[in-house]
Amino acid sequence: MSSHKTSYEKWRASILELGLNHRSTCALFSKQQQLQQVPLQQQHNDKCGCGRLKTSHSYAGLPRPQLNDNWNYATYSELIEDTKNFGILYNPYESCLTKFIRCDFKASAEKLYSLVHKDCNQEPRLIISIYGGAKYFKMNERLEKEFMRGIIEAATTAGNV
């Protein structure tokens, strides 16, 4: 087994052990509803009560009925298992691996610290936390690659100054 695969499997096992493989998502609209024919113009403007476009929802279960016009987290979101919320980025310039996790906002800092500490077998030199916020923000491919390259560079050079 390659060292990259072994490293990924250890990372995955640690995340599963700590229960960090779940995230909250809006449960008002599902992927199945996105497959229905909706006019293109309506797709760009059709917003959910959570603030996201209906077409960008990732919930796979049966959608919940919206009881009133007021969307709230407790009523309309559901914790789902997410296998794409973690992974390993390869930095070809430094020939090293950089691990990442995208976790639910309710994940405890203690669990995240424990994950990093267990993986590194030492005190972490850097923990990066990135929050979204711009509604419907989409980066073009060049900007997204540059953003990821910057994160990788920050992560691989941490503590080397």
Buried (B, 14 or more C-beta within 10 A) or exposed (E): EEEEEEBBEEBBEBBEEBEBBBBBBBBBBBEEBBEEEEEEEEEEEEEBBBEBBBBBBBBEEEBBEBEEEEBEEEBBBEEBEBEEBBBBBEBEEEEEBBBBBEBBEEBEEEBBEBBBEEBEEEEBEEEEEEEEEEEEEEEEEEEEEEEBEEBBBEBBEBEEE
